[in-house]
Amino acid sequence: MTSVKEQEAIKKLMVFLQEWDSTHKVARRRILDNFIKTNDGKTEPELELEFSQGASLFLARLTVWLRMTYTYSTCLNKLLKSIGIFLSAASGRRYLSEFLEIGGVLILLEILGLNHLTEENKRESVKLLQLVAGAGRKYKELICESYGVQSLAEFLATSNSAEAQEDVHILLDSLGRGNPKYQNQVYKGLVAVLSCASPQAQQLALQTLSIMQDVVGEAPSTLVEPLLGVLCSVHLEVQHEALQLLKALMARELRPALLKGLVALLTPPRKKAFTLCDQTDKGKSATPPPLPSNRSVSKHHSYLSNADPTALCPREPMLVHIQQAAAAKTIGILAKESAEVAEDLIQLKAVHGLMVAVGNLDHVASQRHASISLEYFVRTFPFVEEAVKNVLGHTLFQRFMDSPETWYTKVNSVQAEELASNTVDIPRDMARMQSS
């Protein structure tokens, strides 16, 4: 038999639930405010004590109301925060199970794709998904099976909130760890984000890709173009993260393709080039390829649906020059870290490309970075020194060796043309022979 005290507690719970069931949204908003204020951070036993062992009855009402109203944002932020109190409660795994049984993950992912909802509502949704993923591998798999990677990557790429993007980054990082069945899907989803117009999203995606590299192992060939593409970003933090990922990939099978691509960036076509571009970063971006999925993606999960659909447009010369400068800088850094990589670059005609970049009078950064990288090859490989000296002549070569960081400022238009049209071609395998 229940005691008088227990009967009073049950009666109090029933009154509370009846009030919830019978009131309109204004009163429910007040109830949610009070619930959040008095129960945030409570454990499962504490919540059960608060609700006379009937906390699940209130959670059920919250989830039903969420399912009925999430598309038109009735108290959505407060509703999600209230559900979060249950999902984050210590020892409250059963609350998570109850939330998932009503299709909670699908609802949270659907919220991310609703354009009329606020960024704050979507951020709360991401926080709940973090709680789900944090419960273990099978829950991470559930998110991925529910087209989670597609939805999260699209939100990361299109969100205007740096805080929300950081939360998505944390969630995708979590999905990429301890989730062997879907880690490659997460990796490829992040690769697709590189082609978006948001530098913040690009930076976060590159960070996670670098972290995941050791776990994933060999990277897909589809990474080459978007990774080299972000080198035209005017944001140095994006270029820095791209360099870190390039370093991690030098021990992988993708290295030859990446090095070949870097060298090609040193010699952009002189005529107006047509290429994929964006509007926001005034740099490379395009509608990215669809993300991988075990099943066909439903219509509301079309990837990066808000991206610029333009397929081809003229790229501004300055952006090509930024990419050229970044490639020149990257080539020097990669060469200094590995003699084998340096030898590969020589065979790919990097010396020729660096001299072309030094002759680019339209972009000082290209000249500076190319000159610094070229100096390393000249001082390390005698046959490169000889080839460069033949092009520059004794006087200009001496200026180069004396002050590689400033000598290009004294290069005139005739000399620049000679550099840009140089025909330096190191015989194949000479670097290997020299090294041996």
N, C-alpha and C positions, 0 to 999 in steps of 0.2 A: 504493500500500500504506500501511496505517496504521502509525504508529510504535508502539513498545512503550508509550510514555507515553500515547498516544491509546487504545490497547487497554485499558490499566489504567483510564483514565477511563470508558470505555464499560462495562467490567466493574463498576465502582463504581456507575454509574447503574443498571445492570440489577439489582444487588443491592438498591439503594434502592427501585426500583419493585416488586420482588418482595416486599420487606418490607411495603410499603404494601398490596399486593394480598392478603397473607396474614394481616395483623394485624386485631385487633378495634378497636372505637372508642376504647378507652383508650389503646392504643398510637398510634393515628392522631392522637389529641389531642396526644400528646407530639411526634409528627413535625411537626404544624402549629405548635406552640409554637416549636420549634426553627427551622422555616422562616421564621416571622414575625420572630423575633429576629435571624436572620443575613442576611436578604435584603430587609428593608424599605428602600425607596428606591433599589434597584438598577435599572440600565438594562437594556434588552433584551440588549445584548452581555454584560453582566455575568451576567445570569441564564443565558444560553446557556453561558457559560464554567463556571458553577457546575454545570450539568447536562450538560456534555459535548455541547452542541448538541442536547440532547433535552428542553429545558424544556417544550416543548409536550406531551410525553408525560405529564408530571406535571400540567400544567394540565388536560389531558383527563380525568385521573382525578379531579381536584377537581370539575370541572363535572359529571361523571357522578354522583359521590357527592352533590353538591348536588341534582341532579334527583331522586335516589332518596330523600333524607332531609329535604328542607327542610320538609315538612309536620309533622314531629315533632321538629324542633329538635335533632338530634344534632350537637353541636359547631358549630352553625350560625354563631355569631359568629366563631369562629376560621376557619371555612371561607370565609366571606365576606371576611374580612380577607386571607386568603391569596390569594384570587382577585384582590382589589384590588391586591396587589403586582404581579401580571402586567398588569392593566389600566392601572395608573398608570406603568408602566415607560416611560421615554423611548425613543422609536424602537420601541415595542412594539405598533404598530398591528395586526400579525398576531395577537397574543394576543387583541385585542378581536374580530377577525373570527372567531376560533375559538370564543370564548365566545358570540357571537351566533348562530353556526351551530347550537348545541344549544338555542336558544330561551332564552338567558340573560335577555333583557329581560322576557319573559313570566313567568319564574320570580321575578325580583326584584319585579315588580309584584304577583304573587300573594302574596308574603310579606307585603306591606303590608296585605292584607285578612284575614289569619289572626289572629283575636282571641286565640288562646292563645299566640302568640309574644310575646316581650318587646319593649319599646320599643327596647332597644339593638339587637336583631337587625334590627328594621325600619329603624333609623337607618343601620346598616351597608349595608342594601339600598339606601337612598336615596343613600348616598355612591357606591356603584357606578354607580347611574343617573346621578349627576353626571359621572362619568368618561365614561360613554357619550355623554351630551349634549355634553360638552366636545370630543368628537372631530369635530364638524361638523354641518352642517345635515341631512344625510341620516339621521344617527343621532338627531337631535331628532325628525325626522319619524317614524322607526321607533317611538320611545317613544309619540308621540301616536297613531299608528295602532294601537298595542297597548292602547288604552284608558288610556294613561298619565295623561292629565289627570284623568280620573275618579278613578283610584286615588289619585293624589297629593293631590288636593283633599279627598278623604274622609279621608285620613290626617292632613292638616293640620288639618282641622276636629275630629277626634276624638282626636288624640294628647294624652297627658298629660305629654309631655316637651317642655319649652321648647327644648331643644337640637335635638331631632328636628324640631320645627316650623320652627326656623330653617333647618335643612338642606333641608327641603322647599321653604321659601320661596326659597332660593337656586336650587334646581333649577327651580321654576316660572318664576322670573325668567329663567333661562337659556333655557327652552323658549319664552318669549315674545319673545326677541330672535333676529334672524337666522333666523326660521322663519315666513316670510310665509304659507305654506300653512295653518298651524295657529295663528297668533297670536290670531285671534278666538276659537278654541276655548279657548285658555288664558285669555283675558280673561273669557269667560263663565263658565269654571270658577271663577275667583276671585270673580266676582260672587256665585255660589251660596254660597261660603264665608261671605259676610257674614251669612247668616241662621243661622249655627251658634251654639252656646252658649259658645264659647271666645273670650274677649277677645284673647288672644294671637294666635289665628288670624285674627280680624277685623283686628287692627292690621297684621299682615304682609300680608294680602290687600289692604288699602287702600293700603299702601305700594307694592306691585307694580302695582296698577291705576294709581296716579298716574304711575309711571315709564313704564308702557306706553301712556299716553293719547296722547302725540304720535305714537307708531308706529301705533296702531290708528285714530286719527282720531275718527270719530263713534262714540259709545257706544250700546249697545242700550237701548231703552226699559225693558227689564227691570231696569236698574240703579237706577231712581228709587226704588222702594219699599224695597229692602234698604239703600240708601245712607242714605236719610232715617231708616230704622229704627234704624241703629246710633247715632243721636244720643241715644237713650235709655240708652245705656251709662253705667254709673257710673264707668267707667274713662276718665280724661281723655286718656290717650294714644290711645284709640280715637277719641274725639271730635276730637282734633287731626288725626289722619290723615284722618278724614272731611272735615274742613274743607279740607285740602290738595287732596283730590280734587275737592271742590265748586268750588274756585277754578279748577282746571284745566278744568273742564267749562263754565265761564261763556262760553267762546268757541265752544261747540259747540251743535248743534241741540237738545240736551237741556235747555238753559238754561230755557226757559219752563216746562217740566214741573217742574223742580227748584225754581224760585222759587215756583211755585204751591203745591208741596208744603210748602215751608218756611213760607210764610205760613199755610197751613192748620193747621200744628202750633201756631201761636200761640193758636188758639182751640179747644182740645179740648172735646168735649161735656161738659156738667156732670153728666149722668147717667152711671152706671157703663157704661163702654164694653167691648165684647167684641172681642178682637183676638188675633192670633197672639202667643204668648209662650213663654218657656223657663223652666227651673228653675234652672240653674246661675248665670246672670248676673242672675236675677230681672228680666230685661228682655225685649226683643223677640227672639224666635227661633222658628223653626218648622222643620218638615221642608222643606228647600229644594227648588226645582224640579230636575229632572234635568239633568245637564250635557249639552251638545251632543255629538253623535258622528256620524261618517259612517256608522256602522252601529249596529244595535240593540245595546245594552249587555248583556253576558252577565249571568246571574243573580248572579254573585259580585261584580259591579261596581255593584250598586244604590247610588245615591249617598247618602252620609250615612245609612247604614242604622241607625246607632246613635242618630240624633237623636230627640228627643221627638216621637212621632207625634201628640200632641194638636193638633187643628186649631184649636179656639177655646177660650179661657179668659179669665176676667176679668183685665184688666191692673190692677196696683196703681196707685192715683192718683199716688203719688210718681214712678213711672216716666214717666207722662205729663207730669208737671211738669218732670222732668229734660230730657225731649225738648223741652218748650216753652222752657225756659231756653236750651238749646243752639241752638234755632232762632232765638231772639231775638238771641243773641250772633253767630251766623253771618250773619244778615241785616245787622247793623250792619257787620261786617267786609267783606262783599261789596259793600255800598253805598258804603263809603268808597273801595274800590279802583276803582270804575267808576261814573261819573255815569249811564251808560246803564242799568246794572243798578239803580241807585237809582231811576231813573224808572220802570222796569218794576215794581219792588216797590211803588211808590206806587200805580200803576194796579191792582195786585193786592190793594190794601187792606191793605198792611203796616202803615200807620199805625194803622188800626183795631185790628189784631191786637196790635200792641205795647202799645197802651193797655189792651187786655184783659189782657195778661200782667202789666202793672204793677199791675193790680187784683187779682192773685192773692195774697191774704194767706196762703195755705197754703204758699207757696214763695218764700222771699226771693231765691233765685238768679234766678228768673223775673223778679221785680220789678227787680232790679239790672241784669241784662243788657238787659231791654226798655227800661229808662229810659235807659241809656247809648246804645243804638241810636236811640231816639226823639229824643234830643237832637241827634244828627247831622242827622236829617231836618228838625227844627225850625229849626236854625241855617242849613241849606243852602237850604231852600225856604220863602219867606215865606208862601205860601198854606197850608203845613202848620202853620207857627207860628200862623197865625190860627185854623185849625180846632182845634188842640190847646188854645189859649187859651180858646176858646168852651166847651170841655168842662170844663176845670179851674177856670176862674174866675181873676180877677186874682191873688188872694193865693197860691193853690196853684201857679199857673203861675210866679209869681215865685220861689217856693221851688224849683221844678223847675229853672229856669234858673240859680239861684244854686248849687245843689248837686245835680246829676242823679244822683250816685252814692249819695246818702243821703236825699233828700227823701221817698222812698216810705215811710220808717220813720215818718213823721208822718201818713201817710194813714190815716184812720179807716174803719170798716166801711161807712159811708154813702158816702163818697167812693170807696172801692174798688168798691162796687156800681155807682156811676155810670160808673167807668172800664170795668168788666167788661161793662156793657151799652151802651157808647157807640155812637153811630150815625154816626161820622165816615165820610164817603164822598167822597173827592177826585174831582171830575169827571174823567172819562176824558180823557186827553191833556193835562190841565192842566200836568203836569210837562214835557211836551215843549214846550208853548207858553212856559212860564216859562224853560226852558233856552234857547230860541231868542231 
